[in-house]
């Protein structure tokens, strides 16, 4: 990749990607600092015009490298720009720069990356091409998972018109594309496109607007069309007229996905389908090329949920009391949190349920089960002449997976070796809690000291605490297990806090980036120890990272330590009581301690819900959920 040197504000220099420098220069020289885009975008209202951002951009500051992940990449700024500027291209290049400098993806993006990784995996992917197949249906990850029955009905409807129609269950790679993981995205997409072309496929019919955007931008020479255009042209399933025939017209508004803001043919097809199904349409203020983001765009909700929610609030004000129809499964799910929203394809296949407001989409984690069920259904009922499960790991993704997989394998080997050793040695009958604790007691003070020391250094080394907690219950029993474990856990949390505050502050501050961590700092400054208590009881952040993060905040050490002790104690007691009876369980005995431990774990798991339900206003004021 080409690089160019630029002078940074702090006087240092580092090669900057040429693509980003070109975008920065274009925006600096073209943007006229008018208020058009800042008036309609909460992100730009917060940080300034595109020209102001481009002029101040300093990639030596971590905050500048994380800033573009608060942009929804929806291009509404372009739609209202009087000089036809495309600031989204600059923000996407900024994201790629952050990846290039190993600042991104951010920790908050782990969930969406795991979602994408499953989509391209052997477990969830499935390609089925009939003989002489030239066209395939590509339903997309979210649509297939949330609406398995609708996907099946529409595939079989289209297949009646195109007997050689194939189907592909796979992920197009849009999450990585938008996160700036350019190399990963191109490897994933190119492998899929190459395979399809090698097997004669030249046309993709998509249900997902994001998939349409990817194939339309990067799929050439493979052509892409939408299922909405296909249905508008070739006719609807027989179930579609039920709304008009039985339930009468329903007034709705159409939410156009932001990725399709310039695709007028699809927008018109969606409206034609809604009308054909018996719905009456009242347009909102922002529609078609001026449509709003639903809030999910650019994965902003993972790092700046307050910005994502502004889009939903604005859309809600425009919709009024009307239901919404849209052609994006992601938009449907996100908008449904505040606005009754249905997918137009559900309105076609399940018109009565949609018209009555009773159509419910499947929600995670059952969406993963649905995708497997859909795959099994297709394997049974639509087995093609050519099939495959994608078994491909991009070169850019192998390094990150290797260490994690190796650690899992080593743990499994150690567990298997321990079990085998106990059995072959013939000591399983003597391997019980009393014998083990008697052996530990014979070591005197050395055993609890070693255990507490292990727990003390574990958080600083980012070692998981739960296995050590369970070990404490097994070794020391319910009473002393709690004493030693809470001592070690509190000492470990305090050690990480002190390291962050006095030893490695700059190093840690450079890694704990993103709006959620900045919001944590603001909330601690405002609410003090209450935030420590809240985050210990409601696991919004990883425990080990949280210890370091609090060291960067203004909270004093003593309130931090005391609150940490008392708020970790309930979970500590629950898991120690449970684990102290594990050896009996392995021998087939269910003790009262085990049952009590399970009940305590369930009770501790309910604490987050109890807190939010008991004082919802206070939880909302914390603004870190």
C-alpha positions as CSV (number, residue, x, y, z in Angstrom):
1,X,0.0,0.0,0.0
2,X,1.3,3.4,-0.9
3,X,2.2,5.8,1.8
4,X,3.0,9.5,2.1
5,X,4.6,11.5,4.9
6,X,2.6,14.3,6.5
7,X,3.6,16.6,9.3
8,X,1.6,16.0,12.4
9,X,0.4,18.7,14.8
10,X,2.8,17.6,17.5
11,X,5.8,17.8,15.1
12,X,6.3,14.1,14.6
13,X,6.0,12.4,11.3
14,X,4.8,9.0,10.2
15,X,3.9,7.6,6.8
16,X,0.2,8.2,6.2
17,X,-1.8,6.1,3.7
18,X,-2.0,7.9,0.4
19,X,-5.7,7.1,0.1
20,X,-6.4,8.9,3.3
21,X,-4.2,11.9,2.5
22,X,-6.0,12.3,-0.8
23,X,-9.4,12.3,1.0
24,X,-8.2,14.8,3.6
25,X,-6.9,17.1,1.0
26,X,-10.1,16.8,-1.1
27,X,-12.3,17.6,2.0
28,X,-10.1,20.5,3.1
29,X,-10.2,22.1,-0.3
30,X,-13.8,21.4,-1.2
31,X,-15.9,21.7,2.0
32,X,-17.3,25.2,2.4
33,X,-18.1,24.8,6.2
34,X,-21.8,25.3,5.6
35,X,-24.2,24.0,8.3
36,X,-26.2,21.6,6.0
37,X,-24.6,18.4,7.2
38,X,-24.0,19.3,10.8
39,X,-27.7,20.2,11.1
40,X,-28.9,16.7,10.3
41,X,-26.1,14.5,11.7
42,X,-25.4,14.2,15.5
43,X,-21.8,13.0,14.8
44,X,-20.9,16.1,12.8
45,X,-22.8,18.3,15.2
46,X,-20.6,16.9,17.9
47,X,-17.2,17.2,16.1
48,X,-17.7,19.9,13.5
49,X,-17.9,20.1,9.7
50,X,-16.0,17.7,7.6
51,X,-13.5,20.4,6.7
52,X,-12.9,21.2,10.4
53,X,-12.3,17.5,11.1
54,X,-10.0,17.1,8.1
55,X,-8.0,20.2,9.1
56,X,-7.5,19.1,12.7
57,X,-7.0,15.3,12.1
58,X,-3.9,14.1,13.9
59,X,-3.2,10.4,13.6
60,X,-0.6,10.5,16.4
61,X,-3.5,11.0,18.8
62,X,-5.5,7.8,19.6
63,X,-8.7,9.9,20.0
64,X,-8.4,10.9,16.3
65,X,-7.9,7.3,15.2
66,X,-11.1,6.2,17.1
67,X,-13.2,9.2,16.1
68,X,-14.4,7.8,12.7
69,X,-16.0,4.8,14.3
70,X,-18.7,7.2,15.6
71,X,-19.7,8.0,12.0
72,X,-22.6,5.9,10.7
73,X,-21.2,6.0,7.1
74,X,-24.7,6.6,5.9
75,X,-23.8,9.4,3.4
76,X,-26.7,11.7,4.4
77,X,-24.0,14.4,4.6
78,X,-23.4,13.8,0.9
79,X,-27.1,13.9,0.1
80,X,-27.5,17.4,1.5
81,X,-24.0,18.7,0.5
82,X,-24.3,21.7,-1.9
83,X,-20.8,20.9,-3.4
84,X,-21.4,17.1,-3.7
85,X,-18.7,16.1,-1.3
86,X,-18.5,12.6,0.1
87,X,-17.2,12.8,3.7
88,X,-18.1,9.2,4.3
89,X,-15.2,8.2,2.0
90,X,-12.8,10.2,4.3
91,X,-14.2,8.6,7.4
92,X,-13.8,5.1,5.9
93,X,-10.2,5.8,5.1
94,X,-9.7,7.1,8.6
95,X,-11.0,3.7,9.9
96,X,-8.6,1.9,7.6
97,X,-5.8,4.1,8.9
98,X,-6.7,3.1,12.5
99,X,-6.5,-0.6,11.5
100,X,-3.2,0.0,9.7
101,X,-1.8,1.5,13.0
102,X,-3.2,-1.4,15.1
103,X,-5.6,0.8,17.0
104,X,-8.7,-0.8,15.5
105,X,-10.8,-2.8,15.5
106,X,-11.8,-1.6,18.9
107,X,-12.6,-4.0,21.8
108,X,-16.3,-3.1,21.3
109,X,-16.2,-4.6,17.8
110,X,-15.4,-8.1,19.0
111,X,-19.1,-9.1,18.9
112,X,-19.8,-8.0,15.3
113,X,-16.5,-9.6,14.1
114,X,-17.4,-12.9,15.7
115,X,-20.8,-12.6,14.0
116,X,-19.1,-12.2,10.6
117,X,-16.6,-15.0,11.4
118,X,-19.5,-17.4,12.0
119,X,-21.1,-16.3,8.7
120,X,-18.2,-17.3,6.6
121,X,-17.5,-20.5,8.6
122,X,-18.1,-24.1,7.5
123,X,-20.9,-24.4,10.1
124,X,-23.1,-21.7,8.7
125,X,-22.2,-21.4,5.1
126,X,-23.8,-23.4,2.3
127,X,-23.7,-23.2,-1.5
128,X,-26.1,-25.2,-3.6
129,X,-26.0,-24.8,-7.4
130,X,-28.4,-26.9,-9.6
131,X,-27.2,-28.1,-13.0
132,X,-26.7,-25.1,-15.4
133,X,-27.1,-22.6,-12.6
134,X,-26.3,-19.1,-13.6
135,X,-28.3,-17.2,-10.9
136,X,-28.2,-17.6,-7.1
137,X,-30.3,-16.2,-4.3
138,X,-28.2,-14.6,-1.5
139,X,-30.5,-14.0,1.5
140,X,-27.7,-12.6,3.8
141,X,-26.9,-13.4,7.4
142,X,-29.5,-11.4,9.3
143,X,-32.4,-12.1,7.0
144,X,-31.7,-15.8,7.0
145,X,-31.4,-16.0,10.8
146,X,-34.4,-13.8,11.7
147,X,-36.8,-15.0,9.0
148,X,-36.0,-18.5,8.0
149,X,-39.5,-19.4,6.9
150,X,-39.8,-16.3,4.8
151,X,-36.4,-17.1,3.1
152,X,-37.6,-20.6,2.3
153,X,-40.9,-19.4,0.9
154,X,-39.4,-16.8,-1.3
155,X,-36.6,-19.1,-2.6
156,X,-39.1,-21.7,-3.6
157,X,-41.4,-19.1,-5.2
158,X,-38.5,-17.7,-7.3
159,X,-37.3,-21.3,-8.1
160,X,-40.7,-22.0,-9.6
161,X,-39.9,-19.2,-12.1
162,X,-36.1,-20.0,-12.4
163,X,-35.7,-23.8,-12.0
164,X,-31.9,-23.4,-12.2
165,X,-31.8,-20.9,-9.4
166,X,-29.2,-21.8,-6.7
167,X,-28.8,-20.4,-3.2
168,X,-25.8,-19.2,-1.2
169,X,-25.8,-18.9,2.6
170,X,-22.7,-16.9,3.4
171,X,-21.5,-13.5,4.6
172,X,-20.5,-10.8,2.1
173,X,-17.9,-9.3,4.5
174,X,-19.6,-5.9,5.0
175,X,-18.8,-5.8,8.7
176,X,-15.1,-5.9,8.1
177,X,-15.4,-3.5,5.1
178,X,-17.0,-0.9,7.3
179,X,-14.6,-1.5,10.2
180,X,-11.7,-0.7,7.9
181,X,-10.4,-4.2,7.8
182,X,-9.7,-3.8,4.1
183,X,-7.3,-6.7,3.5
184,X,-9.6,-9.2,5.4
185,X,-12.7,-8.0,3.5
186,X,-11.1,-8.3,0.1
187,X,-9.8,-11.8,0.8
188,X,-13.2,-13.0,2.0
189,X,-15.2,-11.4,-0.8
190,X,-12.7,-12.3,-3.6
191,X,-12.7,-16.0,-2.6
192,X,-16.5,-16.2,-2.7
193,X,-16.7,-14.3,-6.0
194,X,-14.0,-16.3,-7.6
195,X,-15.7,-19.6,-6.7
196,X,-19.1,-18.4,-8.0
197,X,-17.6,-17.3,-11.3
198,X,-15.6,-20.5,-11.7
199,X,-18.9,-22.4,-11.4
200,X,-20.8,-20.3,-14.0
201,X,-22.7,-18.0,-11.8
202,X,-23.2,-14.5,-13.3
203,X,-26.1,-13.0,-11.4
204,X,-26.9,-12.6,-7.7
205,X,-30.3,-11.9,-6.3
206,X,-30.0,-10.4,-2.8
207,X,-32.4,-9.7,0.0
208,X,-30.0,-7.7,2.2
209,X,-29.3,-4.0,1.2
210,X,-25.8,-4.3,2.6
211,X,-25.1,-7.3,0.4
212,X,-26.4,-5.4,-2.5
213,X,-24.0,-2.5,-1.8
214,X,-21.1,-4.9,-1.6
215,X,-21.9,-6.8,-4.8
216,X,-22.7,-3.7,-6.6
217,X,-19.4,-2.0,-5.7
218,X,-17.0,-5.0,-5.8
219,X,-18.8,-7.8,-7.7
220,X,-18.1,-6.9,-11.3
221,X,-18.5,-8.8,-13.7
222,X,-21.0,-10.6,-11.6
223,X,-24.3,-8.7,-11.9
224,X,-26.5,-8.0,-8.8
225,X,-30.2,-7.3,-8.5
226,X,-32.6,-7.3,-5.6
227,X,-35.4,-9.7,-4.7
228,X,-37.6,-6.6,-4.6
229,X,-37.1,-5.8,-8.2
230,X,-37.5,-9.5,-9.1
231,X,-40.8,-9.8,-7.3
232,X,-42.2,-6.5,-8.6
233,X,-41.5,-7.7,-12.1
234,X,-42.3,-11.4,-11.9
235,X,-45.2,-11.5,-9.5
236,X,-45.8,-12.3,-5.8
237,X,-46.6,-15.5,-4.0
238,X,-50.2,-16.4,-3.7
239,X,-50.4,-15.4,0.0
240,X,-49.6,-11.7,-0.8
241,X,-53.1,-10.4,-1.6
242,X,-54.5,-11.4,1.8
243,X,-54.2,-8.0,3.3
244,X,-56.2,-6.2,0.7
245,X,-58.7,-9.1,0.4
246,X,-59.3,-9.8,4.1
247,X,-58.0,-7.1,6.5
248,X,-58.3,-4.0,4.5
249,X,-55.7,-1.3,3.8
250,X,-53.2,-0.4,6.4
251,X,-51.3,2.9,6.4
252,X,-47.6,2.6,6.8
253,X,-44.4,4.6,6.0
254,X,-41.4,3.3,4.2
255,X,-38.0,3.4,5.7
256,X,-35.4,3.3,3.0
257,X,-32.1,1.8,4.2
258,X,-29.3,4.3,4.0
259,X,-27.1,2.0,1.9
260,X,-29.7,2.2,-0.8
261,X,-30.3,5.9,-0.7
262,X,-29.3,6.2,-4.4
263,X,-31.0,3.1,-5.7
264,X,-34.3,4.5,-6.9
265,X,-35.3,1.3,-8.7
266,X,-35.2,-0.7,-5.5
267,X,-37.0,2.1,-3.5
268,X,-39.8,2.1,-6.1
269,X,-40.0,-1.7,-6.2
270,X,-40.5,-1.8,-2.4
271,X,-43.3,0.8,-2.6
272,X,-44.9,-1.2,-5.5
273,X,-44.8,-4.3,-3.4
274,X,-46.3,-2.6,-0.4
275,X,-49.1,-1.2,-2.5
276,X,-49.7,-4.6,-4.2
277,X,-49.9,-6.2,-0.8
278,X,-52.6,-3.8,0.3
279,X,-50.8,-1.2,2.3
280,X,-51.4,2.6,1.9
281,X,-48.1,4.6,2.1
282,X,-47.6,7.9,3.8
283,X,-44.1,9.2,3.1
284,X,-41.9,10.7,5.9
285,X,-39.9,13.9,5.7
286,X,-36.6,12.0,5.1
287,X,-37.1,9.4,2.4
288,X,-35.4,7.9,-0.7
289,X,-32.1,9.8,-1.3
290,X,-32.6,11.9,1.9
291,X,-33.4,8.8,4.1
292,X,-32.0,8.5,7.6
293,X,-29.8,5.8,9.0
294,X,-31.6,3.4,11.3
295,X,-28.8,3.8,13.9
296,X,-27.1,0.5,13.1
297,X,-24.9,1.8,10.3
298,X,-21.2,1.7,10.6
299,X,-21.4,-0.4,13.8
300,X,-21.7,2.9,15.7
301,X,-24.0,1.4,18.3
302,X,-21.1,-0.7,19.6
303,X,-19.0,2.4,20.5
304,X,-21.3,5.3,20.7
305,X,-24.9,4.1,21.4
306,X,-26.0,7.6,22.2
307,X,-25.3,8.7,18.7
308,X,-26.9,5.6,17.2
309,X,-30.1,6.3,19.2
310,X,-30.4,9.8,17.8
311,X,-31.3,8.3,14.4
312,X,-34.0,6.2,15.9
313,X,-35.5,9.1,17.8
314,X,-35.6,11.2,14.7
315,X,-37.2,8.5,12.7
316,X,-39.7,7.9,15.5
317,X,-40.7,11.6,15.4
318,X,-41.3,11.4,11.7
319,X,-43.2,8.2,11.8
320,X,-45.7,9.4,14.3
321,X,-48.3,6.6,15.0
322,X,-47.7,4.8,11.8
323,X,-45.9,1.4,11.4
324,X,-42.9,1.2,9.2
325,X,-42.0,-1.1,6.4
326,X,-38.4,-1.6,5.3
327,X,-36.4,-3.9,3.1
328,X,-33.5,-4.4,5.6
329,X,-33.6,-7.0,8.4
330,X,-31.0,-5.0,10.3
331,X,-33.0,-1.8,10.1
332,X,-36.1,-3.7,11.2
333,X,-34.5,-5.1,14.3
334,X,-32.9,-1.8,15.3
335,X,-35.9,0.4,14.7
336,X,-38.3,-2.1,16.4
337,X,-36.8,-1.1,19.7
338,X,-38.9,2.1,19.6
339,X,-41.0,1.9,16.4
340,X,-43.2,-1.0,15.2
341,X,-41.4,-2.0,12.1
342,X,-41.9,-4.9,9.7
343,X,-39.9,-6.3,6.8
344,X,-41.6,-5.9,3.4
345,X,-40.8,-9.6,2.6
346,X,-42.7,-10.6,5.7
347,X,-45.6,-8.5,4.5
348,X,-45.5,-10.5,1.2
349,X,-45.3,-14.0,2.7
350,X,-47.1,-13.4,6.0
351,X,-49.4,-10.5,5.2
352,X,-52.1,-11.2,7.7
353,X,-49.7,-11.4,10.6
354,X,-47.9,-8.2,9.5
355,X,-51.2,-6.3,9.0
356,X,-52.3,-7.4,12.5
357,X,-49.0,-6.4,14.0
358,X,-48.3,-9.9,15.1
359,X,-45.4,-11.0,13.0
360,X,-42.4,-11.6,15.2
361,X,-38.9,-12.1,14.0
362,X,-36.5,-14.5,15.6
363,X,-34.0,-12.9,17.9
364,X,-30.4,-13.8,18.9
365,X,-29.2,-16.3,19.9
366,X,-31.9,-18.4,18.3
367,X,-31.0,-16.7,14.9
368,X,-27.9,-18.9,14.8
369,X,-30.1,-22.0,15.2
370,X,-32.3,-20.8,12.5
371,X,-29.4,-20.4,10.1
372,X,-28.4,-24.0,10.8
373,X,-32.0,-25.2,10.4
374,X,-32.2,-23.3,7.1
375,X,-29.0,-25.0,5.9
376,X,-30.3,-28.4,6.8
377,X,-33.6,-27.7,5.1
378,X,-31.8,-26.8,1.9
379,X,-29.5,-29.8,2.1
380,X,-32.6,-32.0,2.4
381,X,-35.0,-30.4,-0.1
382,X,-32.8,-28.5,-2.5
383,X,-29.6,-30.4,-2.9
384,X,-27.8,-29.0,-5.9
385,X,-25.5,-30.7,-8.4
386,X,-22.7,-28.6,-7.0
387,X,-22.5,-27.9,-3.2
388,X,-19.9,-26.6,-0.7
389,X,-19.4,-25.4,2.8
390,X,-16.9,-22.5,2.8
391,X,-13.8,-23.6,4.7
392,X,-11.6,-20.6,4.2
393,X,-9.5,-18.6,6.6
394,X,-8.1,-15.3,5.2
395,X,-4.3,-14.9,5.6
396,X,-5.0,-11.6,7.4
397,X,-7.1,-13.4,10.0
398,X,-4.9,-16.4,10.7
399,X,-2.4,-14.8,13.1
400,X,-5.1,-13.6,15.4
401,X,-6.8,-17.0,15.6
402,X,-3.7,-19.2,16.0
403,X,-2.8,-18.2,19.6
404,X,-6.4,-18.5,20.8
405,X,-6.9,-21.9,19.2
406,X,-3.6,-23.1,20.6
407,X,-4.5,-22.1,24.1
408,X,-7.9,-23.9,23.9
409,X,-6.2,-27.0,22.6
410,X,-3.6,-26.9,25.4
411,X,-6.3,-26.5,28.1
412,X,-8.3,-29.5,26.7
413,X,-5.1,-31.6,26.6
414,X,-4.3,-30.8,30.2
415,X,-7.9,-31.5,31.4
416,X,-7.9,-34.8,29.5
417,X,-4.4,-35.7,30.8
418,X,-5.5,-35.0,34.4
419,X,-8.7,-37.1,34.1
420,X,-6.7,-40.0,32.5
421,X,-4.0,-39.8,35.1
422,X,-6.5,-40.0,38.0
423,X,-8.2,-43.0,36.4
424,X,-5.0,-44.9,35.4
425,X,-3.5,-44.3,38.8
426,X,-6.6,-45.9,40.4
427,X,-7.1,-43.1,42.9
428,X,-10.5,-41.9,41.7
429,X,-12.2,-43.4,44.7
430,X,-9.9,-41.4,47.0
431,X,-10.1,-38.3,44.9
432,X,-12.7,-36.4,47.0
433,X,-13.0,-33.1,48.7
434,X,-11.9,-34.2,52.1
435,X,-8.8,-35.9,50.9
436,X,-7.8,-33.0,48.7
437,X,-8.4,-30.4,51.3
438,X,-6.5,-32.5,53.9
439,X,-3.5,-32.5,51.5
440,X,-3.8,-28.8,51.0
441,X,-4.0,-28.2,54.8
442,X,-0.8,-30.2,55.3
443,X,1.0,-27.6,53.3
444,X,0.2,-25.0,56.1
445,X,0.1,-21.3,55.2
446,X,2.0,-21.8,52.0
447,X,-1.1,-23.0,50.1
448,X,-3.5,-20.1,50.8
449,X,-0.6,-17.6,50.3
450,X,0.2,-19.1,46.9
451,X,-3.4,-19.1,45.9
452,X,-4.0,-15.5,47.0
453,X,-0.7,-14.5,45.2
454,X,-2.0,-16.2,42.0
455,X,-5.3,-14.4,42.1
456,X,-3.5,-11.1,42.8
457,X,-1.4,-11.2,39.7
458,X,-4.1,-12.8,37.4
459,X,-6.0,-9.5,36.6
460,X,-2.7,-7.7,35.8
461,X,-1.8,-10.5,33.3
462,X,-5.3,-10.6,31.9
463,X,-5.8,-14.2,33.1
464,X,-9.5,-15.3,33.6
465,X,-10.6,-15.2,37.2
466,X,-13.4,-17.7,37.1
467,X,-11.3,-20.8,36.8
468,X,-9.2,-19.6,39.8
469,X,-12.4,-19.0,41.8
470,X,-13.6,-22.5,41.1
471,X,-10.2,-23.9,42.1
472,X,-10.5,-22.0,45.4
473,X,-13.8,-23.6,46.2
474,X,-12.4,-27.1,45.5
475,X,-9.2,-26.6,47.4
476,X,-10.4,-24.6,50.5
477,X,-14.1,-25.3,50.8
478,X,-17.0,-22.8,51.1
479,X,-15.7,-20.8,54.1
480,X,-12.0,-20.3,53.6
481,X,-12.5,-20.5,49.8
482,X,-14.6,-17.3,50.0
483,X,-12.0,-15.6,52.4
484,X,-9.0,-16.4,50.3
485,X,-10.7,-15.7,46.9
486,X,-12.2,-12.4,47.8
487,X,-8.9,-11.3,49.3
488,X,-7.0,-12.3,46.2
489,X,-9.6,-10.9,43.8
490,X,-9.7,-7.5,45.6
491,X,-5.9,-7.3,45.9
492,X,-5.6,-8.1,42.2
493,X,-8.1,-5.5,41.2
494,X,-6.3,-3.0,43.3
495,X,-2.9,-3.9,41.9
496,X,-4.1,-3.3,38.3
497,X,-5.6,0.0,39.4
498,X,-2.3,1.1,40.9
499,X,-0.3,0.0,37.9
500,X,-2.6,2.0,35.6
501,X,-2.5,5.1,37.8
502,X,1.2,5.2,38.7
503,X,3.3,2.9,36.6
504,X,2.0,2.5,33.0
505,X,-0.7,5.2,32.6
506,X,0.3,6.4,29.1
507,X,0.6,2.9,27.8
508,X,-2.8,1.8,29.1
509,X,-4.5,5.1,28.1
510,X,-3.4,4.5,24.5
511,X,-5.2,1.1,24.5
512,X,-8.3,1.9,26.4
513,X,-9.8,4.1,23.7
514,X,-13.2,4.7,22.4
515,X,-16.3,6.6,23.5
516,X,-17.5,4.1,26.1
517,X,-14.2,4.3,28.0
518,X,-14.4,8.1,27.8
519,X,-17.9,8.0,29.0
520,X,-16.8,5.8,31.9
521,X,-14.3,8.5,32.9
522,X,-17.0,11.2,32.8
523,X,-19.5,9.1,34.8
524,X,-16.9,8.3,37.5
525,X,-16.1,12.0,37.8
526,X,-19.8,12.7,38.3
527,X,-20.9,9.7,40.4
528,X,-17.8,8.4,42.0
529,X,-18.0,5.0,43.8
530,X,-21.5,4.4,42.5
531,X,-20.1,3.7,39.0
532,X,-17.6,1.2,40.5
533,X,-20.5,-0.6,42.2
534,X,-22.7,-0.5,39.1
535,X,-20.1,-1.9,36.8
536,X,-19.1,-4.6,39.3
537,X,-22.7,-5.8,39.5
538,X,-23.6,-5.2,35.9
539,X,-20.9,-6.6,33.6
540,X,-20.8,-4.0,30.9
541,X,-17.0,-4.1,30.6
542,X,-14.4,-6.9,30.8
543,X,-13.3,-7.3,34.4
544,X,-9.6,-7.1,33.8
545,X,-9.8,-4.1,31.5
546,X,-12.1,-2.4,34.0
547,X,-9.5,-2.6,36.7
548,X,-7.0,-0.7,34.6
549,X,-9.7,1.7,33.3
550,X,-10.6,2.9,36.9
551,X,-7.0,3.7,37.5
552,X,-7.3,6.3,34.7
553,X,-10.3,7.9,36.3
554,X,-10.4,10.5,39.1
555,X,-11.8,8.1,41.8
556,X,-9.7,7.8,44.9
557,X,-8.1,4.5,45.8
558,X,-9.9,3.7,49.1
559,X,-13.5,4.1,47.8
560,X,-12.5,2.0,44.7
561,X,-11.0,-0.8,46.9
562,X,-13.9,-0.9,49.4
563,X,-16.6,-0.8,46.7
564,X,-14.8,-3.5,44.7
565,X,-14.6,-5.8,47.7
566,X,-18.3,-5.6,48.6
567,X,-19.7,-5.6,45.1
568,X,-17.6,-8.6,44.0
569,X,-18.5,-10.6,47.2
570,X,-21.9,-11.9,46.1
571,X,-20.6,-13.5,42.9
572,X,-17.6,-14.8,44.9
573,X,-19.8,-16.5,47.5
574,X,-22.0,-18.0,44.8
575,X,-19.2,-19.6,42.7
576,X,-17.2,-20.8,45.8
577,X,-20.3,-22.5,47.3
578,X,-21.0,-24.1,43.9
579,X,-17.4,-25.2,43.2
580,X,-16.8,-26.6,46.7
581,X,-19.3,-29.4,45.8
582,X,-17.9,-30.1,42.3
583,X,-15.8,-33.1,43.3
584,X,-18.9,-34.8,44.8
585,X,-20.8,-34.1,41.5
586,X,-18.0,-35.8,39.5
587,X,-18.6,-38.9,41.7
588,X,-22.3,-38.8,41.0
589,X,-23.4,-37.2,44.3
590,X,-25.6,-34.1,44.3
591,X,-25.0,-32.4,47.6
592,X,-27.1,-29.6,49.3
593,X,-24.1,-27.3,48.8
594,X,-24.3,-27.8,45.0
595,X,-27.9,-27.0,44.9
596,X,-27.4,-23.9,47.1
597,X,-24.5,-22.8,44.9
598,X,-26.6,-23.1,41.7
599,X,-29.4,-21.1,43.3
600,X,-26.9,-18.4,44.4
601,X,-25.4,-18.2,40.9
602,X,-28.9,-17.8,39.4
603,X,-29.6,-15.0,42.0
604,X,-26.3,-13.2,41.2
605,X,-27.1,-13.5,37.5
606,X,-30.4,-11.7,38.1
607,X,-28.8,-8.8,39.9
608,X,-28.2,-6.7,36.7
609,X,-31.9,-7.0,35.8
610,X,-33.0,-6.2,39.4
611,X,-30.9,-3.1,39.4
612,X,-32.3,-1.8,36.1
613,X,-35.9,-2.6,37.0
614,X,-35.7,-1.3,40.6
615,X,-34.1,2.1,39.6
616,X,-34.3,2.4,35.8
617,X,-33.8,6.1,35.8
618,X,-30.6,5.9,37.8
619,X,-29.2,3.3,35.5
620,X,-30.1,5.4,32.5
621,X,-28.3,8.4,34.0
622,X,-25.1,6.4,34.1
623,X,-25.2,6.5,30.2
624,X,-22.8,3.6,29.7
625,X,-25.1,0.8,28.7
